[in-house]
Amino acid sequence: PGLGLPGGAAPAAPAPLVRFKAGKMTAEWQSASRKFLVSPQNEKGEIVLTRAADGQLLHFQWLNRVSKEVTLTLPLPLTQTPTLTLGLA
């Protein structure tokens, strides 16, 4: 069962640019106080940033440190600066 590589070897995963421990949380809107109530989840995880093989994308991933399962992957174009805006209408 070759994957197009000599000897059937799997392609090597790209080395992470950045890797750090990061858990998960839930955020629940509290309308009375107009604030979010943030609570931790028990999952142990880490954030991993890798560059795609073509060099055009940055992959932002959340990896479960126990099961080694990637539960979130966001491909981000390297030509843009990713931003996150939170606001209330």
CYANA upper distance limits for C-alpha pairs under 8 A (distance plus 0.5 A):
  1 PRO  CA      8 GLY  CA      6.41
  2 GLY  CA      6 PRO  CA      7.77
  2 GLY  CA      7 GLY  CA      7.05
  2 GLY  CA      8 GLY  CA      4.01
  2 GLY  CA      9 ALA  CA      7.25
  3 LEU  CA      8 GLY  CA      5.88
  3 LEU  CA      9 ALA  CA      7.20
  3 LEU  CA     10 ALA  CA      6.87
  4 GLY  CA      8 GLY  CA      7.32
  5 LEU  CA      9 ALA  CA      6.32
  5 LEU  CA     10 ALA  CA      7.72
  5 LEU  CA     11 PRO  CA      8.15
 14 PRO  CA     50 THR  CA      7.02
 14 PRO  CA     51 ARG  CA      7.51
 14 PRO  CA     52 ALA  CA      7.90
 14 PRO  CA     53 ALA  CA      7.81
 15 ALA  CA     50 THR  CA      7.11
 16 PRO  CA     48 VAL  CA      6.82
 16 PRO  CA     49 LEU  CA      6.13
 16 PRO  CA     50 THR  CA      5.13
 16 PRO  CA     51 ARG  CA      8.01
 17 LEU  CA     48 VAL  CA      8.15
 17 LEU  CA     49 LEU  CA      6.04
 17 LEU  CA     50 THR  CA      5.86
 17 LEU  CA     51 ARG  CA      7.75
 18 VAL  CA     47 ILE  CA      8.36
 18 VAL  CA     48 VAL  CA      6.38
 18 VAL  CA     49 LEU  CA      5.71
 18 VAL  CA     50 THR  CA      7.78
 19 ARG  CA     46 GLU  CA      7.32
 19 ARG  CA     47 ILE  CA      6.14
 19 ARG  CA     48 VAL  CA      5.06
 19 ARG  CA     49 LEU  CA      6.98
 20 PHE  CA     46 GLU  CA      5.89
 20 PHE  CA     47 ILE  CA      5.99
 20 PHE  CA     48 VAL  CA      7.37
 21 LYS  CA     44 LYS  CA      8.37
 21 LYS  CA     45 GLY  CA      6.44
 21 LYS  CA     46 GLU  CA      4.56
 21 LYS  CA     47 ILE  CA      6.80
 22 ALA  CA     44 LYS  CA      7.62
 22 ALA  CA     45 GLY  CA      5.75
 22 ALA  CA     46 GLU  CA      5.04
 22 ALA  CA     47 ILE  CA      6.55
 23 GLY  CA     40 PRO  CA      8.06
 23 GLY  CA     41 GLN  CA      7.66
 23 GLY  CA     42 ASN  CA      8.16
 23 GLY  CA     43 GLU  CA      6.65
 23 GLY  CA     44 LYS  CA      5.73
 23 GLY  CA     45 GLY  CA      5.51
 23 GLY  CA     46 GLU  CA      7.24
 24 LYS  CA     40 PRO  CA      6.66
 24 LYS  CA     41 GLN  CA      5.95
 24 LYS  CA     42 ASN  CA      8.10
 24 LYS  CA     43 GLU  CA      7.01
 24 LYS  CA     44 LYS  CA      8.12
 24 LYS  CA     45 GLY  CA      7.92
 25 MET  CA     38 VAL  CA      7.08
 25 MET  CA     39 SER  CA      5.99
 25 MET  CA     40 PRO  CA      4.80
 25 MET  CA     41 GLN  CA      5.68
 26 THR  CA     38 VAL  CA      6.18
 26 THR  CA     39 SER  CA      5.84
 26 THR  CA     40 PRO  CA      6.92
 26 THR  CA     41 GLN  CA      7.55
 27 ALA  CA     36 PHE  CA      6.34
 27 ALA  CA     37 LEU  CA      6.08
 27 ALA  CA     38 VAL  CA      4.98
 27 ALA  CA     39 SER  CA      7.03
 28 GLU  CA     36 PHE  CA      5.84
 28 GLU  CA     37 LEU  CA      5.61
 28 GLU  CA     38 VAL  CA      6.97
 29 TRP  CA     34 ARG  CA      7.63
 29 TRP  CA     35 LYS  CA      6.55
 29 TRP  CA     36 PHE  CA      4.98
 29 TRP  CA     37 LEU  CA      6.80
 30 GLN  CA     34 ARG  CA      6.06
 30 GLN  CA     35 LYS  CA      5.92
 30 GLN  CA     36 PHE  CA      6.18
 30 GLN  CA     37 LEU  CA      7.10
 31 SER  CA     35 LYS  CA      7.46
 43 GLU  CA     64 ASN  CA      7.51
 44 LYS  CA     64 ASN  CA      6.47
 44 LYS  CA     65 ARG  CA      6.11
 44 LYS  CA     66 VAL  CA      7.32
 45 GLY  CA     62 TRP  CA      7.13
 45 GLY  CA     63 LEU  CA      5.84
 45 GLY  CA     64 ASN  CA      4.83
 45 GLY  CA     65 ARG  CA      5.26
 45 GLY  CA     66 VAL  CA      8.18
 46 GLU  CA     62 TRP  CA      6.21
 46 GLU  CA     63 LEU  CA      5.79
 46 GLU  CA     64 ASN  CA      7.15
 46 GLU  CA     65 ARG  CA      7.10
 47 ILE  CA     60 PHE  CA      7.64
 47 ILE  CA     61 GLN  CA      6.18
 47 ILE  CA     62 TRP  CA      5.27
 47 ILE  CA     63 LEU  CA      6.87
 48 VAL  CA     59 HIS  CA      8.36
 48 VAL  CA     60 PHE  CA      6.57
 48 VAL  CA     61 GLN  CA      5.66
 48 VAL  CA     62 TRP  CA      6.93
 48 VAL  CA     63 LEU  CA      7.73
 49 LEU  CA     58 LEU  CA      7.25
 49 LEU  CA     59 HIS  CA      6.04
 49 LEU  CA     60 PHE  CA      5.37
 49 LEU  CA     61 GLN  CA      6.89
 50 THR  CA     58 LEU  CA      6.29
 50 THR  CA     59 HIS  CA      5.70
 50 THR  CA     60 PHE  CA      7.46
 51 ARG  CA     55 GLY  CA      6.48
 51 ARG  CA     56 GLN  CA      8.13
 51 ARG  CA     57 LEU  CA      6.49
 51 ARG  CA     58 LEU  CA      5.10
 51 ARG  CA     59 HIS  CA      6.58
 52 ALA  CA     56 GLN  CA      7.09
 52 ALA  CA     57 LEU  CA      5.78
 52 ALA  CA     58 LEU  CA      6.50
 52 ALA  CA     59 HIS  CA      7.21
 56 GLN  CA     77 PRO  CA      6.66
 56 GLN  CA     78 LEU  CA      6.34
 56 GLN  CA     79 THR  CA      8.43
 57 LEU  CA     75 PRO  CA      6.49
 57 LEU  CA     76 LEU  CA      5.88
 57 LEU  CA     77 PRO  CA      5.13
 57 LEU  CA     78 LEU  CA      5.96
 58 LEU  CA     75 PRO  CA      6.22
 58 LEU  CA     76 LEU  CA      5.53
 58 LEU  CA     77 PRO  CA      6.79
 58 LEU  CA     78 LEU  CA      6.73
 59 HIS  CA     73 THR  CA      6.96
 59 HIS  CA     74 LEU  CA      6.17
 59 HIS  CA     75 PRO  CA      5.09
 59 HIS  CA     76 LEU  CA      6.67
 60 PHE  CA     72 LEU  CA      8.35
 60 PHE  CA     73 THR  CA      6.10
 60 PHE  CA     74 LEU  CA      5.57
 60 PHE  CA     75 PRO  CA      6.91
 60 PHE  CA     76 LEU  CA      7.91
 61 GLN  CA     70 VAL  CA      7.17
 61 GLN  CA     71 THR  CA      8.05
 61 GLN  CA     72 LEU  CA      5.87
 61 GLN  CA     73 THR  CA      4.96
 61 GLN  CA     74 LEU  CA      6.98
 62 TRP  CA     70 VAL  CA      6.37
 62 TRP  CA     71 THR  CA      6.52
 62 TRP  CA     72 LEU  CA      5.71
 62 TRP  CA     73 THR  CA      7.31
 63 LEU  CA     68 LYS  CA      6.62
 63 LEU  CA     69 GLU  CA      6.23
 63 LEU  CA     70 VAL  CA      4.89
 63 LEU  CA     71 THR  CA      6.74
 63 LEU  CA     72 LEU  CA      7.93
 64 ASN  CA     68 LYS  CA      5.60
 64 ASN  CA     69 GLU  CA      5.85
 64 ASN  CA     70 VAL  CA      6.78
 64 ASN  CA     71 THR  CA      7.76
 65 ARG  CA     69 GLU  CA      8.18
 76 LEU  CA     80 GLN  CA      8.26
 76 LEU  CA     82 PRO  CA      7.73
